[in-house]
Amino acid sequence: MTPPPPSLGELTATSFRIGCLGFGGPAGQIALMHRIFVDEKKWLGEAEYLHALNYCMLLPGPEAQQLATYAGWRLHGVRGGVIAGGLFVLPGALIVFGLTWLYATLGTTPLVAALFYGVKAAVIGFILEALWKVGKRALNSASDVAIALLAFFGLLLFALPFPLVIAAAASIGLARSFGAPLTSAEPKAASPKAGRAFATAFGWAAIWAAPVLAALALLGPDHVLTRVGLLFSKLALVTFGGAYTVLAYLQQQAVEAEGWLTAPQMIDGLGLAETTPGPLVLVNQFVGFMAGWQAEGGGLALAALAALMASWCTFAPSFVWIFAGAPFAESLRRNRFAAGILKAITAAVFGIIAKIALVFGIAVLFRASFETALPAGITVDLPDLSTLDPLALMIAAGAAIALIRFKANILLVILACALAGLVRLALTPGA
């Protein structure tokens, strides 16, 4: 028997909990929401959740925040979507803001670095748990496994554009659907109205654009607030594939073109975002803060406004895509061909997450890597095995076992891993 939908208060409390525990980047956050919304609360069914995930993977921007917004919209309409999507970001945004302020004023400290050391290793465990869960749901046939492998190697060896990988998976899914048997459909619901969807999209787009247009009108096109708003609004339209796909472009624009921060500072910001709850693209908030902090006449007030502008222009577009497009996505759930396409995309998502896990694992578990050449002019980055960090590997493995085998409390896992980093600092102060 399906439990009744939650009250708005229950949804708010649960969304805040997810926002506080959303470590591990998109993979870990998607797994966390599945654990809570589907397994624990049973507010969404397996098919509903996977359909929402597939739709969000097709959108530009942070897919995990969009998934939270979609879940909230399914449970309580627009109010639920705003609450779930907003609270998914808010706790992490506040933490990143505080840490960025400390970073800008005090720089890195051994204590903070030690805490990050343990949590970074724990993130590997979260991603492995996500792969385990997504794999059980997505890899149900040999063709699903083949799609996942093609996505993984296409990204790893050929650096294929993410939209191309998704489009290829969709094409395979469509082809498979022609031979699929017809299944009993759910009762047909009223089709969404295009006019209403357009009005919804226009209204939320106007809300998204309002701060940028205000900065442009009041401060001019060259002011740092205007430039931050324009850059991150542009990024919100092209970030297909999540945060990792946009980092190179962001570094090019923020570091090389705008000079808002240095390359090492950019890497430090990514480290902050990777080891705090919330979307990985909270690195955008770090970049916005540093842009305001280091601007002529800058300081905490300007830095805070620039950080807020960067975050707004990163996350507000999600409400446009979900509130205007989700009704159409729901109607497609009853379409055999759309279901086939989205199922194939889910298999590709497994390969995409696996590629992210490999790249992040090399960065966290090894102190050095090298580029090696393969036939046909292909190059791939491989770890230097002699630089393996045994303690980081033990922390990552322990976190994965605790989460997958024992279904341990996420917060306790994070605290234990952070404590391991502090113990390492105490035993080897120079490490």
Beta strands, then each sheet from edge to edge (+ up, - down):
strand 1: 369-374
strand 2: 378-383
sheet 1: 1+ 2-
end
